[in-house]
Amino acid sequence: MTGDESVAIVIPTYQRRELAARAVESVLAQSHAATTAVVVDDGSTDGTAEFLRMRFPTRVSVLVNPRNLQRSASRNRGVRECAAEFVGFLDSDDRLLPDAVERRLALFREDPDFDGVVFGLRSGRPPRRREGGPDPLARGARPGPDDYLHDARWLHCNGLLARRSLWRERGLFDESLLSREYTELFLRLLTTVEFRGCGAVVTDVLPDASDRVRERWDAIAEHWNVVSRALEARPEVHAALGPERMAVLRRSEYGDRLRALYRMGLGRDYRETWRAARAAGLAPRDPAFRRRYFLSFLRSRARRAAADATAPHPKENSP
């Protein structure tokens, strides 16, 4: 490797032209000069494509989907249609730090035979270290499925970099998933591909966008178990993960649904989900979920009592 490796950063976007422009600027500001941006406009109606083409006449390719196809299809299209040797990703409402590409490329240069995924961390709290597992902040850390299931902050789409050939042959996103598609991808790849950490924060995850999936509690509550179902449909991945890891995943999915239902104030659904999780032996172990179960029950009793107190009572028949 000569130091002038071509790198493309794929940025899917929808109705976010100003935020997407900020993301593109962070790509063009990389210390690794041979870095370009591939923006996939997912059917926006706010003039995103025209705006970006006028603002960035060079080093930026803008692809336009004929309709809204969602993030996975947009990321996959960017991978398929770019010509760079290495490909990474960036959400359109976030940004890369100036040395994000250089830090990750360095690990490929040090080991030219390495054909896996190099990742960097995102801003905020670092992932928790699993007992006996690698240090998340160590350069060259090699996490496995157990580490990611222990703390999902190990991996983020913005932090990944790999050869285009790896993404095309083994790492495209599952386009049938409308949420948590990244979790399915990470667990699928972790069973067959080596991951190495660059030991540094490479991306700022910013709070600007109001439509982040993590804030859409209704979508989380509805699609809470899509990852386990998708992995079960891949026998080789399901077998590689094994029953214990799948149980950890399902327990975390129950936790996601319970958390979403609690935020939405759906007490009855929360209690039903908690009972189902307990019956399956997959109730989340955080005691906060149990406390919320009893709190939900008490609130429900209090609401019924208040309703009974204010309801008109039928008059007794006169003698």
C-alpha positions as CSV (number, residue, x, y, z in Angstrom):
1,M,0.0,0.0,0.0
2,T,1.4,3.3,-1.1
3,G,-0.4,5.9,1.0
4,D,-2.7,7.2,-1.7
5,E,-5.4,4.5,-1.4
6,S,-8.7,5.6,-2.8
7,V,-11.5,5.8,-0.1
8,A,-15.2,6.5,-0.6
9,I,-17.5,7.4,2.3
10,V,-21.1,6.5,1.5
11,I,-23.7,8.9,2.9
12,P,-27.4,7.9,2.6
13,T,-29.7,10.9,3.1
14,Y,-33.4,11.8,3.0
15,Q,-34.8,15.4,3.4
16,R,-31.6,16.7,5.1
17,R,-29.8,18.7,2.5
18,E,-28.1,21.1,5.0
19,L,-27.1,18.4,7.4
20,A,-25.9,16.2,4.5
21,A,-23.7,19.2,3.3
22,R,-22.1,19.3,6.7
23,A,-21.4,15.6,6.6
24,V,-19.9,15.9,3.1
25,E,-17.7,18.8,4.4
26,S,-16.3,16.5,7.1
27,V,-15.4,13.9,4.4
28,L,-13.7,16.4,2.2
29,A,-11.7,17.7,5.2
30,Q,-10.0,14.3,5.7
31,S,-6.3,14.3,6.2
32,H,-6.2,11.4,3.7
33,A,-6.5,13.4,0.5
34,A,-7.8,10.6,-1.7
35,T,-11.1,10.5,0.1
36,T,-14.4,11.1,-1.7
37,A,-18.0,11.2,-0.8
38,V,-20.8,9.2,-2.4
39,V,-24.2,10.6,-1.4
40,V,-27.2,8.5,-2.0
41,D,-30.3,10.8,-2.0
42,D,-33.1,8.4,-1.0
43,G,-36.0,10.1,-2.9
44,S,-35.8,13.5,-1.2
45,T,-38.2,16.3,-2.3
46,D,-36.2,19.2,-0.8
47,G,-33.7,19.5,-3.7
48,T,-31.0,17.6,-1.9
49,A,-29.3,16.3,-5.1
50,E,-29.2,19.7,-6.9
51,F,-28.1,21.5,-3.8
52,L,-25.2,19.2,-3.2
53,R,-24.1,19.0,-6.8
54,M,-23.9,22.8,-7.0
55,R,-22.1,23.2,-3.6
56,F,-19.6,20.3,-4.2
57,P,-18.6,20.2,-7.9
58,T,-15.7,17.8,-7.3
59,R,-14.9,14.8,-5.2
60,V,-18.6,14.2,-4.5
61,S,-20.9,11.8,-6.4
62,V,-24.6,12.2,-5.9
63,L,-26.8,9.2,-6.7
64,V,-30.6,9.6,-6.6
65,N,-33.0,6.8,-5.8
66,P,-36.2,6.8,-7.8
67,R,-38.2,6.6,-4.6
68,N,-37.6,6.3,-0.9
69,L,-35.9,2.8,-0.5
70,Q,-34.6,3.3,3.1
71,R,-31.1,3.3,4.5
72,S,-30.0,-0.2,3.7
73,A,-30.8,-0.1,0.0
74,S,-29.1,3.3,-0.2
75,R,-25.9,2.2,1.5
76,N,-25.8,-0.9,-0.7
77,R,-26.2,1.1,-3.8
78,G,-23.4,3.4,-2.8
79,V,-21.1,0.4,-2.2
80,R,-22.0,-1.2,-5.6
81,E,-21.6,1.9,-7.7
82,C,-18.4,3.4,-6.2
83,A,-15.0,2.6,-7.6
84,A,-12.8,3.2,-4.5
85,E,-10.6,0.5,-3.0
86,F,-11.9,1.2,0.5
87,V,-15.4,2.1,1.6
88,G,-16.8,3.5,4.8
89,F,-20.1,4.9,5.9
90,L,-21.4,8.1,7.5
91,D,-25.0,9.0,8.6
92,S,-26.0,12.3,7.0
93,D,-26.6,14.0,10.3
94,D,-23.2,13.2,11.8
95,R,-19.6,14.0,10.8
96,L,-16.2,12.4,10.7
97,L,-13.2,13.7,12.6
98,P,-10.4,15.0,10.3
99,D,-8.1,12.0,10.8
100,A,-10.9,9.3,10.8
101,V,-9.9,7.7,7.5
102,E,-6.1,8.0,8.1
103,R,-6.3,6.3,11.5
104,R,-8.2,3.3,10.1
105,L,-6.2,3.0,6.9
106,A,-3.0,2.7,9.0
107,L,-4.0,-0.7,10.2
108,F,-4.4,-2.0,6.7
109,R,-1.0,-0.6,5.7
110,E,0.7,-2.3,8.7
111,D,-0.8,-5.7,7.7
112,P,-1.3,-5.7,3.9
113,D,-2.7,-9.3,4.1
114,F,-5.5,-8.2,6.5
115,D,-8.9,-8.4,4.8
116,G,-11.3,-7.6,7.5
117,V,-13.0,-4.5,9.0
118,V,-11.2,-1.7,10.8
119,F,-13.4,0.3,13.1
120,G,-13.2,3.5,15.2
121,L,-15.3,4.6,18.1
122,R,-17.9,7.3,18.2
123,S,-18.1,10.3,20.5
124,G,-19.6,9.9,23.9
125,R,-19.0,7.1,26.5
126,P,-16.8,4.3,25.3
127,P,-18.1,0.7,25.4
128,R,-17.8,-1.3,28.6
129,R,-15.1,-3.9,28.6
130,R,-16.4,-7.5,28.9
131,E,-14.6,-9.5,31.6
132,G,-11.8,-11.3,29.9
133,G,-12.4,-9.4,26.7
134,P,-10.3,-6.8,24.8
135,D,-9.9,-3.2,25.8
136,P,-12.2,-1.0,23.6
137,L,-9.6,1.8,23.6
138,A,-6.6,-0.4,22.7
139,R,-5.3,0.0,19.1
140,G,-5.7,-3.4,17.4
141,A,-8.5,-4.6,19.7
142,R,-10.2,-7.6,18.2
143,P,-13.8,-7.9,19.4
144,G,-16.1,-10.8,18.8
145,P,-19.8,-11.3,19.0
146,D,-19.7,-11.6,22.8
147,D,-18.1,-8.2,23.1
148,Y,-20.7,-6.5,20.8
149,L,-23.6,-8.3,22.6
150,H,-22.1,-7.1,25.9
151,D,-22.1,-3.5,24.8
152,A,-23.4,-2.4,21.3
153,R,-21.3,0.8,21.5
154,W,-18.3,-1.2,20.3
155,L,-19.5,-0.7,16.7
156,H,-21.3,2.0,14.7
157,C,-21.8,2.3,11.0
158,N,-19.9,5.6,10.9
159,G,-16.8,3.8,12.4
160,L,-16.4,1.0,9.8
161,L,-13.9,0.8,7.0
162,A,-13.2,-2.2,4.7
163,R,-12.2,-3.0,1.2
164,R,-15.0,-2.6,-1.3
165,S,-14.6,-6.2,-2.3
166,L,-15.4,-7.4,1.3
167,W,-18.6,-5.3,1.4
168,R,-19.7,-6.5,-2.0
169,E,-19.0,-10.2,-1.3
170,R,-19.9,-10.5,2.4
171,G,-21.2,-7.3,4.0
172,L,-24.1,-5.7,2.3
173,F,-27.0,-4.6,4.5
174,D,-30.2,-6.7,4.7
175,E,-32.7,-4.5,2.7
176,S,-35.7,-6.3,4.2
177,L,-35.0,-4.7,7.6
178,L,-36.4,-1.3,8.3
179,S,-34.7,-0.9,11.6
180,R,-31.6,-2.4,13.4
181,E,-30.2,-3.4,10.1
182,Y,-26.7,-2.5,11.4
183,T,-27.0,-4.9,14.3
184,E,-27.8,-7.8,12.0
185,L,-24.8,-6.8,9.8
186,F,-22.4,-6.6,12.7
187,L,-23.4,-9.9,14.2
188,R,-23.3,-11.6,10.8
189,L,-19.8,-10.3,10.0
190,L,-18.4,-10.9,13.5
191,T,-19.0,-14.6,13.0
192,T,-16.8,-14.8,9.8
193,V,-14.7,-11.6,9.5
194,E,-12.0,-10.2,11.8
195,F,-12.6,-6.7,13.2
196,R,-9.7,-4.6,14.5
197,G,-10.0,-1.3,16.3
198,C,-8.0,1.8,15.5
199,G,-8.2,2.8,19.2
200,A,-9.6,6.3,18.6
201,V,-12.8,8.2,18.2
202,V,-13.4,8.8,14.5
203,T,-17.0,10.2,14.4
204,D,-19.2,12.7,16.1
205,V,-22.8,11.5,16.5
206,L,-24.7,14.7,16.7
207,P,-28.2,15.3,18.1
208,D,-29.5,17.6,15.3
209,A,-31.9,15.4,13.5
210,S,-35.4,14.8,15.0
211,D,-36.1,11.6,13.1
212,R,-33.3,9.4,14.5
213,V,-34.5,5.9,14.8
214,R,-33.5,5.7,18.4
215,E,-36.1,8.3,19.2
216,R,-38.9,6.6,17.2
217,W,-40.2,4.5,20.0
218,D,-43.2,3.3,18.0
219,A,-40.9,1.8,15.4
220,I,-38.8,0.1,18.0
221,A,-41.8,-1.3,19.7
222,E,-43.1,-2.7,16.5
223,H,-39.9,-4.1,15.0
224,W,-38.2,-5.1,18.2
225,N,-37.2,-8.7,17.3
226,V,-36.3,-8.3,13.6
227,V,-32.6,-9.0,14.1
228,S,-33.1,-12.4,15.8
229,R,-35.6,-13.4,13.2
230,A,-33.3,-12.4,10.4
231,L,-30.3,-14.3,11.9
232,E,-32.5,-17.4,12.4
233,A,-33.2,-17.3,8.6
234,R,-29.4,-17.6,8.0
235,P,-28.6,-21.1,9.3
236,E,-24.9,-20.8,9.1
237,V,-24.9,-17.5,11.1
238,H,-27.4,-18.8,13.5
239,A,-25.3,-21.9,14.1
240,A,-22.1,-19.9,14.5
241,L,-23.6,-17.6,17.1
242,G,-25.1,-20.6,19.0
243,P,-28.0,-20.7,21.5
244,E,-26.3,-18.8,24.3
245,R,-25.5,-15.7,22.2
246,M,-29.0,-15.9,20.6
247,A,-30.5,-15.9,24.0
248,V,-28.5,-12.8,24.9
249,L,-29.7,-11.1,21.7
250,R,-33.3,-12.0,22.4
251,R,-33.1,-10.7,26.0
252,S,-31.7,-7.4,24.7
253,E,-34.6,-7.2,22.1
254,Y,-37.1,-7.7,24.9
255,G,-35.4,-4.9,26.7
256,D,-35.6,-2.6,23.7
257,R,-39.4,-3.3,23.4
258,L,-40.0,-2.8,27.1
259,R,-38.0,0.5,27.0
260,A,-40.0,1.8,24.1
261,L,-43.4,0.8,25.5
262,Y,-42.5,2.5,28.8
263,R,-41.5,5.7,27.0
264,M,-44.8,5.6,25.1
265,G,-46.8,5.2,28.3
266,L,-48.3,1.8,27.1
267,G,-48.6,0.2,30.5
268,R,-50.7,-2.8,29.5
269,D,-48.5,-3.7,26.6
270,Y,-45.4,-3.3,28.9
271,R,-46.8,-5.7,31.4
272,E,-47.8,-8.3,28.7
273,T,-44.3,-8.1,27.2
274,W,-42.7,-8.5,30.6
275,R,-44.7,-11.5,31.4
276,A,-43.9,-13.0,28.0
277,A,-40.2,-12.4,28.5
278,R,-40.3,-14.0,31.9
279,A,-42.2,-17.1,30.6
280,A,-39.5,-17.5,27.9
281,G,-36.7,-17.1,30.5
282,L,-35.5,-13.9,28.7
283,A,-36.6,-11.1,31.0
284,P,-33.9,-8.3,31.1
285,R,-31.8,-8.6,34.2
286,D,-31.7,-4.8,34.9
287,P,-33.9,-4.4,38.0
288,A,-35.3,-1.2,36.5
289,F,-37.5,-3.2,34.2
290,R,-39.0,-5.0,37.1
291,R,-39.6,-1.8,39.0
292,R,-41.3,-0.3,35.9
293,Y,-43.5,-3.4,35.7
294,F,-44.9,-2.8,39.3
295,L,-45.0,1.0,38.8
296,S,-47.1,0.4,35.6
297,F,-49.4,-1.9,37.5
298,L,-49.9,0.6,40.4
299,R,-50.5,3.5,37.9
300,S,-53.1,1.4,36.2
301,R,-54.9,0.6,39.5
302,A,-54.8,4.3,40.4
303,R,-56.3,5.3,37.1
304,R,-59.1,2.8,37.4
305,A,-59.8,3.9,41.0
306,A,-59.9,7.6,39.9
307,A,-62.3,6.7,37.0
308,D,-64.6,4.8,39.4
309,A,-64.6,7.7,41.8
310,T,-65.7,10.2,39.2
311,A,-68.2,8.0,37.3
312,P,-71.9,8.7,37.9
313,H,-73.6,6.0,40.0
314,P,-77.1,4.8,39.2
315,K,-79.7,6.0,41.6
316,E,-81.3,3.4,43.8
317,N,-84.9,2.6,43.1
318,S,-87.3,4.4,45.2
319,P,-89.4,2.3,47.5
